[in-house]
Amino acid sequence: MTNPRFAIAILAAGNGTRLKSKLPKVLHKIAGLPLLAHVIRAAAGIVPPADIFCIIGHEAARVRAEIAPLGTNFIEQLEQRGTGHAMMQCREALSAYHHVLVLSGDVPLIRPETIAALRDYHIAKAAAMTILTSQPPDPFGYGRIVRRVVKGVSSDIVEAIVEQKQLTPAQQEVGEINSGIYAFNVADLYSRIDQLSTDNPHGEFYLTQIAAILGRDGRPVLALRTPHASEVLGVNTRRELAQLDSILRERKTRELMDNGVTIYKPETVLIDADVTVGEDTIIEPFVQLLGDTNIGQECIIRSYSVLTDTRVGDFVRINQGSIAEESIIEQAAVIGPYARIRPGSEIGPEAHVGNFVETKKTKMARGAKANHLTYLGDAEIGERTNIGAGTITCNYDGVNKHRTVIGNGVFIGSDTTLVAPIVIGDGAYVGAASCITRDVPPDALGLTRPELQIKNGWAKEKRKRLEAAKQKK
């Protein structure tokens, strides 16, 4: 067979009762992605999404809606009656394939390289079933792989899969476990799947029974051990969820550091799977880079900053405690400390957004600055414009949002209120403490301050009156 057709089936129908959650088990996230998405991504490194079949059951509509953008097929298991029953639902869908590899939707650390190794070994050996195995530090609770001994040497042939409760004293010493990941010859699988029995404490059809059925019929059942025991770990509890999240995040920081990123105290940072970071960028302790965040080269991301779905250009400095969401920060901009860049913001090259400044749907052009204590919402700020401390754009009238447009080279004095909709022309000045309710033409001065009054001796007389009032008491 020159080019055997190979499919991947992912078991994702369980409800994960031990997680104690309303959320379907496979939608719980680690490293920023659902468990099932991690498995699909690994599978998609081997076969096209059109050859991937997700068997879903519990909260099927919710799982389908979340995962559909990844382009896989879905097969519903209306009753969850075990792994064997799940594969029974795939009989028609897999009829056009020669081989199928079965993955678990709650085993998210599996790598494409391991899937490829299992596929290649299975095909090269012409196996009916190949079981991916591992040897974890503590095998307790897992089904053990008993290999056939041929001429005094352990072979690749699987003699039996023995569950923990059925282990003999001698088998207790066996450390090799069944990962629950298999490759099957489709014809061998579906010619025998109806022989599965529900004669077990849970009354379910277990896929592991196929190994014994195939062995009885003289069909080759083989084992391939992965040297990376952690990648076949599954999730059943919140603690296991946290453990696997930690493994994936450590893997991510190692990858980034190997590619030229400096990360101080990597055990303290939180970096999601889809994040990219350019060479010579420095990430300080306790930074969070989440979602689809992309950071350029030679940036500094200082401690306690949190960036989500944000694109950051080269040479940007994000100072301490700054937050950015769904925004763009362009080359050589400076953010923070303690700035908040809300969704829809575009911070231009060399622009400054300083301490306790908040932007929302605001575009700041090259070199624009808002360095202190300012709110800029639904605004457009021109090049080289300076926004003074305490300035706010009043963008909401109680019903609708309105835009503020500020031109190039504008100076906005401190403590200014800009009531939108409003346009401040190029080169204009706005005096400090003004409330601007009308457009200011280019190169004009906008000013609403009342005239200063000085009353000499007023404070001294005020203190005398207060002191006299105290003595009367």
C-alpha positions as CSV (number, residue, x, y, z in Angstrom):
1,M,0.0,0.0,0.0
2,T,1.9,3.1,-1.3
3,N,-0.1,5.9,0.3
4,P,-2.4,4.6,3.0
5,R,-5.1,7.0,4.1
6,F,-4.6,8.0,7.8
7,A,-7.3,9.6,10.0
8,I,-7.1,10.8,13.6
9,A,-10.0,10.4,16.0
10,I,-10.1,12.4,19.2
11,L,-12.2,11.2,22.1
12,A,-13.8,14.3,23.6
13,A,-17.3,13.2,24.8
14,G,-16.8,13.0,28.6
15,N,-18.2,15.4,31.1
16,G,-15.2,15.3,33.6
17,T,-17.3,15.0,36.8
18,R,-14.2,15.1,39.0
19,L,-13.5,18.7,37.8
20,K,-16.7,19.7,39.4
21,S,-17.5,22.2,36.7
22,K,-20.4,23.3,34.4
23,L,-17.8,23.7,31.6
24,P,-17.2,20.6,29.4
25,K,-14.0,18.9,30.4
26,V,-12.3,19.4,27.0
27,L,-13.0,23.2,27.1
28,H,-11.0,23.8,30.3
29,K,-8.0,25.8,29.3
30,I,-4.3,25.5,29.9
31,A,-1.7,27.9,28.5
32,G,-4.6,29.9,27.1
33,L,-6.2,27.2,24.9
34,P,-8.9,24.6,25.6
35,L,-7.5,21.1,26.2
36,L,-9.1,19.8,23.0
37,A,-7.5,22.6,21.0
38,H,-4.1,21.6,22.1
39,V,-4.7,18.0,20.9
40,I,-6.2,19.2,17.6
41,R,-3.2,21.4,17.0
42,A,-0.8,18.5,17.5
43,A,-2.9,16.3,15.3
44,A,-3.1,19.0,12.6
45,G,0.7,18.8,12.4
46,I,0.3,15.3,11.0
47,V,-2.9,15.3,8.9
48,P,-5.2,18.0,7.5
49,P,-8.1,19.1,9.7
50,A,-10.4,17.4,7.2
51,D,-9.0,14.1,8.4
52,I,-9.5,14.8,12.1
53,F,-12.7,13.6,13.8
54,C,-13.7,14.8,17.2
55,I,-16.1,12.5,19.0
56,I,-18.2,14.8,21.2
57,G,-21.1,14.1,23.6
58,H,-21.5,16.1,26.8
59,E,-22.5,19.7,26.0
60,A,-21.8,18.8,22.3
61,A,-23.2,22.1,20.9
62,R,-21.0,24.1,23.2
63,V,-17.9,22.1,22.3
64,R,-18.7,22.3,18.6
65,A,-19.1,26.1,18.7
66,E,-15.8,26.6,20.5
67,I,-13.8,24.2,18.4
68,A,-15.4,24.7,14.9
69,P,-12.9,27.4,13.8
70,L,-10.2,24.8,13.8
71,G,-11.8,23.0,10.9
72,T,-12.2,19.5,12.1
73,N,-15.1,17.1,11.7
74,F,-17.5,16.3,14.6
75,I,-19.2,13.0,15.4
76,E,-21.8,12.9,18.2
77,Q,-21.8,10.2,20.8
78,L,-25.3,10.7,22.1
79,E,-24.8,8.2,24.9
80,Q,-21.4,8.1,26.6
81,R,-20.9,4.4,27.0
82,G,-17.1,4.2,26.9
83,T,-14.2,4.5,24.5
84,G,-15.2,1.5,22.4
85,H,-18.7,2.9,22.0
86,A,-17.2,6.2,20.9
87,M,-15.3,4.5,18.1
88,M,-18.4,2.6,17.1
89,Q,-20.0,5.9,16.2
90,C,-17.1,6.5,13.7
91,R,-17.5,3.4,11.6
92,E,-19.1,5.1,8.6
93,A,-16.8,8.2,8.7
94,L,-13.7,6.1,8.9
95,S,-14.7,3.6,6.2
96,A,-12.6,5.5,3.5
97,Y,-9.4,5.3,5.6
98,H,-6.8,2.5,6.0
99,H,-5.6,3.5,9.5
100,V,-6.8,5.6,12.4
101,L,-4.9,7.0,15.3
102,V,-7.0,7.5,18.4
103,L,-6.1,10.4,20.8
104,S,-7.7,11.7,24.0
105,G,-9.2,15.2,24.1
106,D,-7.9,15.5,27.7
107,V,-4.3,14.6,27.0
108,P,-3.1,18.0,25.7
109,L,0.7,17.6,26.0
110,I,1.0,15.1,23.1
111,R,3.5,16.4,20.5
112,P,3.2,16.1,16.7
113,E,6.5,14.3,16.7
114,T,5.2,11.6,18.9
115,I,2.0,11.2,16.8
116,A,4.2,10.9,13.7
117,A,6.4,8.3,15.3
118,L,3.4,6.2,16.3
119,R,1.9,6.5,12.8
120,D,5.2,5.5,11.1
121,Y,5.9,2.6,13.4
122,H,2.4,1.3,13.1
123,I,2.5,1.4,9.3
124,A,6.1,0.0,9.0
125,K,5.3,-2.9,11.2
126,A,1.9,-3.6,9.5
127,A,0.3,-3.8,12.9
128,A,-3.4,-4.3,13.5
129,M,-3.1,-2.2,16.7
130,T,-0.2,-0.2,18.1
131,I,-0.4,1.1,21.7
132,L,1.6,4.2,22.7
133,T,3.1,3.5,26.1
134,S,5.2,5.3,28.6
135,Q,7.0,4.7,31.9
136,P,6.0,7.4,34.4
137,P,7.8,7.7,37.8
138,D,4.6,6.3,39.5
139,P,2.6,3.9,37.4
140,F,0.0,3.3,40.1
141,G,-3.6,3.3,38.8
142,Y,-2.8,2.8,35.2
143,G,-3.2,-0.3,33.1
144,R,0.1,-2.0,32.6
145,I,1.6,-3.3,29.4
146,V,2.8,-6.9,29.6
147,R,5.1,-7.6,26.6
148,R,5.7,-11.0,25.1
149,V,9.1,-12.5,25.9
150,V,10.7,-14.1,22.9
151,K,13.9,-16.1,23.5
152,G,14.3,-14.4,26.9
153,V,14.0,-10.9,25.5
154,S,11.0,-8.6,25.8
155,S,9.5,-7.9,22.4
156,D,7.3,-5.3,20.9
157,I,4.4,-7.6,21.0
158,V,1.7,-6.9,23.6
159,E,0.7,-10.0,25.5
160,A,-1.9,-8.2,27.7
161,I,-3.1,-4.9,29.1
162,V,-3.7,-5.5,32.8
163,E,-5.6,-3.0,34.9
164,Q,-4.3,-2.0,38.4
165,K,-6.8,-4.2,40.3
166,Q,-6.0,-7.3,38.3
167,L,-2.2,-7.1,38.6
168,T,-0.4,-10.2,39.9
169,P,2.5,-9.7,42.4
170,A,5.0,-10.1,39.6
171,Q,3.1,-7.7,37.4
172,Q,3.2,-5.0,40.1
173,E,6.8,-4.5,39.1
174,V,5.8,-3.6,35.5
175,G,6.3,0.2,35.1
176,E,5.1,0.5,31.5
177,I,1.6,1.9,31.2
178,N,-1.1,2.1,28.5
179,S,-1.4,5.8,27.5
180,G,-4.9,5.4,26.0
181,I,-3.5,6.5,22.6
182,Y,-3.7,3.9,19.8
183,A,-3.2,3.4,16.1
184,F,-5.5,0.9,14.4
185,N,-5.8,-0.8,11.0
186,V,-9.4,0.3,10.3
187,A,-10.4,-3.0,8.8
188,D,-9.1,-4.9,11.8
189,L,-10.8,-2.6,14.2
190,Y,-14.3,-2.5,12.7
191,S,-14.4,-6.2,11.8
192,R,-14.1,-6.9,15.6
193,I,-15.5,-3.9,17.4
194,D,-18.9,-5.5,17.7
195,Q,-17.3,-8.2,19.9
196,L,-16.7,-5.7,22.7
197,S,-18.5,-6.6,25.9
198,T,-20.0,-4.4,28.7
199,D,-19.2,-7.1,31.3
200,N,-17.4,-4.7,33.6
201,P,-18.2,-2.6,36.7
202,H,-19.2,0.4,34.6
203,G,-21.1,-1.4,31.9
204,E,-19.2,0.3,29.2
205,F,-17.4,-0.7,25.9
206,Y,-13.7,-0.3,26.4
207,L,-11.3,0.1,23.5
208,T,-8.6,-1.7,25.4
209,Q,-10.6,-5.0,24.9
210,I,-9.7,-4.9,21.2
211,A,-6.1,-5.7,22.0
212,A,-7.1,-9.1,23.5
213,I,-9.5,-9.8,20.6
214,L,-6.9,-9.1,18.0
215,G,-4.3,-11.1,19.9
216,R,-6.6,-14.1,20.1
217,D,-7.1,-13.9,16.3
218,G,-3.4,-13.8,15.7
219,R,-3.3,-10.2,14.5
220,P,-0.2,-8.2,15.6
221,V,-0.7,-5.9,18.6
222,L,2.4,-3.9,19.3
223,A,3.7,-1.3,21.8
224,L,5.8,1.8,21.1
225,R,7.1,3.6,24.2
226,T,7.5,7.4,24.2
227,P,10.5,8.6,26.2
228,H,8.5,11.6,27.3
229,A,6.2,10.3,30.0
230,S,4.7,13.8,30.7
231,E,3.1,14.1,27.2
232,V,0.6,11.3,27.8
233,L,-0.7,12.8,31.1
234,G,-4.4,13.3,31.3
235,V,-6.6,15.7,33.2
236,N,-9.2,14.5,35.7
237,T,-8.9,17.1,38.5
238,R,-8.2,20.8,39.0
239,R,-4.8,19.9,40.4
240,E,-3.9,17.9,37.3
241,L,-5.2,20.8,35.2
242,A,-2.7,23.2,37.0
243,Q,0.1,20.6,36.7
244,L,-0.3,20.3,33.0
245,D,-0.6,24.1,32.6
246,S,2.7,24.5,34.4
247,I,4.4,22.0,32.1
248,L,3.1,23.7,29.0
249,R,4.2,27.1,30.2
250,E,7.6,25.9,31.2
251,R,7.9,24.4,27.7
252,K,6.9,27.8,26.2
253,T,9.5,29.8,28.2
254,R,12.2,27.4,27.3
255,E,11.3,27.7,23.6
256,L,11.4,31.5,23.8
257,M,14.7,31.6,25.7
258,D,16.2,29.2,23.2
259,N,15.2,31.7,20.5
260,G,16.9,34.7,22.0
261,V,14.4,36.1,24.5
262,T,15.7,37.0,28.0
263,I,13.2,36.0,30.7
264,Y,14.2,36.7,34.3
265,K,12.7,34.2,36.8
266,P,10.8,32.3,34.1
267,E,8.9,30.4,36.8
268,T,7.0,33.6,37.7
269,V,5.8,34.6,34.2
270,L,2.6,33.5,32.5
271,I,3.0,33.1,28.7
272,D,0.2,31.5,26.6
273,A,0.9,29.0,23.8
274,D,0.2,31.4,20.9
275,V,2.4,34.2,22.1
276,T,5.4,35.2,20.0
277,V,8.3,37.3,21.1
278,G,11.2,38.7,19.1
279,E,15.0,38.4,19.7
280,D,16.6,40.4,22.5
281,T,13.4,41.3,24.2
282,I,13.6,41.3,28.0
283,I,10.7,40.0,30.1
284,E,10.9,40.7,33.8
285,P,9.4,38.7,36.6
286,F,5.6,38.4,37.0
287,V,4.7,39.4,33.5
288,Q,1.6,37.9,31.8
289,L,1.5,37.6,28.0
290,L,-1.9,36.1,27.1
291,G,-3.9,35.1,24.0
292,D,-2.7,36.1,20.6
293,T,0.0,38.6,21.8
294,N,2.9,39.3,19.5
295,I,5.9,41.2,20.7
296,G,8.7,42.5,18.5
297,Q,12.5,42.6,18.9
298,E,14.5,44.5,21.6
299,C,11.5,45.4,23.8
300,I,11.4,45.6,27.5
301,I,8.3,44.2,29.3
302,R,8.7,45.2,32.9
303,S,7.3,43.5,36.0
304,Y,3.6,43.0,36.6
305,S,2.5,44.1,33.1
306,V,-0.4,42.1,31.5
307,L,-0.8,42.0,27.7
308,T,-3.7,40.2,26.1
309,D,-4.2,39.9,22.3
310,T,-1.9,42.8,21.7
311,R,0.6,43.5,18.9
312,V,3.8,45.2,20.1
313,G,6.4,46.6,17.6
314,D,10.2,46.6,18.0
315,F,12.0,48.7,20.6
316,V,8.9,49.2,22.8
317,R,9.1,49.7,26.5
318,I,6.2,48.6,28.6
319,N,6.8,49.9,32.1
320,Q,5.7,48.3,35.4
321,G,2.1,47.3,36.0
322,S,0.8,48.3,32.6
323,I,-2.2,46.6,31.0
324,A,-3.0,46.3,27.3
325,E,-5.9,44.4,25.6
326,E,-6.7,43.9,21.9
327,S,-4.5,46.9,20.9
328,I,-1.6,47.8,18.8
329,I,1.6,49.4,20.2
330,E,4.0,50.5,17.5
331,Q,7.8,50.8,17.3
332,A,9.7,52.6,20.1
333,A,6.5,53.6,22.0
334,V,6.7,53.9,25.8
335,I,3.9,52.7,27.9
336,G,3.4,53.2,31.7
337,P,4.1,52.6,34.4
338,Y,0.6,51.7,35.4
339,A,-1.1,52.6,32.1
340,R,-4.2,50.9,30.7
341,I,-4.5,50.4,27.0
342,R,-8.1,49.2,26.4
343,P,-9.4,47.4,23.3
344,G,-9.2,49.2,20.0
345,S,-6.3,51.4,20.9
346,E,-3.5,52.1,18.4
347,I,-0.4,53.7,20.0
348,G,1.9,55.0,17.3
349,P,5.6,55.0,16.9
350,E,7.5,56.8,19.6
351,A,4.3,57.8,21.3
352,H,4.2,58.0,25.1
353,V,1.3,56.8,27.3
354,G,2.4,57.4,30.9
355,N,1.5,56.7,34.4
356,F,-2.2,56.3,35.2
357,V,-3.3,57.1,31.6
358,E,-6.2,55.1,30.1
359,T,-7.0,54.8,26.4
360,K,-10.0,53.2,24.8
361,K,-10.5,53.0,21.0
362,T,-7.9,55.8,20.7
363,K,-5.4,56.3,18.0
364,M,-2.2,58.2,18.9
365,A,0.0,59.2,16.0
366,R,3.8,59.3,16.0
367,G,5.4,61.1,18.9
368,A,2.1,62.0,20.6
369,K,2.3,62.1,24.4
370,A,-0.1,61.7,27.3
371,N,2.2,61.3,30.3
372,H,0.1,61.6,33.4
373,L,-3.4,60.9,34.8
374,T,-5.4,61.1,31.6
375,Y,-8.4,59.4,30.0
376,L,-8.6,59.3,26.2
377,G,-11.7,57.5,24.9
378,D,-12.9,57.3,21.2
379,A,-10.1,59.8,20.3
380,E,-7.7,60.5,17.5
381,I,-4.5,62.3,18.6
382,G,-2.2,63.8,15.9
383,E,1.6,63.7,15.6
384,R,3.7,65.4,18.3
385,T,0.6,66.5,20.2
386,N,1.0,66.8,24.0
387,I,-1.9,66.0,26.3
388,G,-1.5,67.6,29.7
389,A,-2.0,65.8,33.1
390,G,-5.6,65.3,34.2
391,T,-7.1,65.8,30.7
392,I,-10.2,63.8,29.9
393,T,-12.3,63.3,26.8
394,C,-16.0,63.2,27.6
395,N,-17.0,60.7,25.0
396,Y,-20.4,59.5,26.4
397,D,-23.5,61.5,26.6
398,G,-25.6,58.9,28.4
399,V,-26.8,57.3,25.1
400,N,-24.1,57.4,22.4
401,K,-20.3,57.6,22.2
402,H,-18.7,60.5,20.4
403,R,-15.2,61.1,19.0
404,T,-12.6,63.6,19.9
405,V,-10.2,64.6,17.1
406,I,-7.0,66.4,18.0
407,G,-4.7,67.5,15.2
408,N,-0.9,67.6,14.9
409,G,1.3,69.6,17.1
410,V,-1.5,70.5,19.6
411,F,-0.8,71.4,23.2
412,I,-3.6,70.5,25.6
413,G,-3.1,72.1,29.0
414,S,-3.5,70.2,32.3
415,D,-6.9,69.5,33.8
416,T,-8.7,70.0,30.5
417,T,-12.1,68.6,29.7
418,L,-12.9,67.9,26.1
419,V,-16.6,67.4,25.5
420,A,-17.1,65.3,22.3
421,P,-17.9,65.5,19.5
422,I,-15.1,68.0,19.1
423,V,-12.2,68.9,16.8
424,I,-9.0,70.6,17.9
425,G,-7.2,71.9,14.9
426,D,-3.5,71.5,14.1
427,G,-1.1,73.7,16.1
428,A,-3.9,74.8,18.5
429,Y,-3.4,75.5,22.2
430,V,-5.9,74.7,25.0
431,G,-5.4,76.5,28.2
432,A,-5.1,74.5,31.5
433,A,-8.3,73.9,33.4
434,S,-10.5,74.6,30.4
435,C,-13.8,72.9,29.5
436,I,-13.9,72.8,25.7
437,T,-17.4,72.3,24.2
438,R,-16.8,73.7,20.7
439,D,-14.2,73.1,18.0
440,V,-10.9,75.0,18.3
441,P,-9.5,76.2,14.9
442,P,-6.0,75.5,13.9
443,D,-3.3,77.6,15.6
444,A,-6.0,79.1,17.9
445,L,-6.1,79.3,21.7
446,G,-9.1,77.6,23.4
447,L,-9.6,78.9,26.9
448,T,-12.6,78.9,29.3
449,R,-10.9,79.9,32.6
450,P,-12.6,82.7,34.6
451,E,-10.4,85.7,35.5
452,L,-8.3,85.3,38.6
453,Q,-9.4,87.5,41.6
454,I,-7.0,88.3,44.4
455,K,-8.3,89.8,47.7
456,N,-5.4,91.0,49.8
457,G,-5.7,90.1,53.6
458,W,-8.8,87.9,53.1
459,A,-7.1,84.8,54.6
460,K,-5.8,86.6,57.6
461,E,-9.3,88.0,58.4
462,K,-10.8,84.5,57.9
463,R,-8.4,83.0,60.5
464,K,-9.4,85.8,63.0
465,R,-13.1,85.1,62.6
466,L,-12.5,81.3,63.2
467,E,-10.4,81.9,66.3
468,A,-13.1,84.2,67.8
469,A,-15.7,81.7,67.2
470,K,-13.7,79.0,69.0
471,Q,-13.2,81.3,72.1
472,K,-17.0,81.9,72.4
473,K,-17.6,78.1,72.9
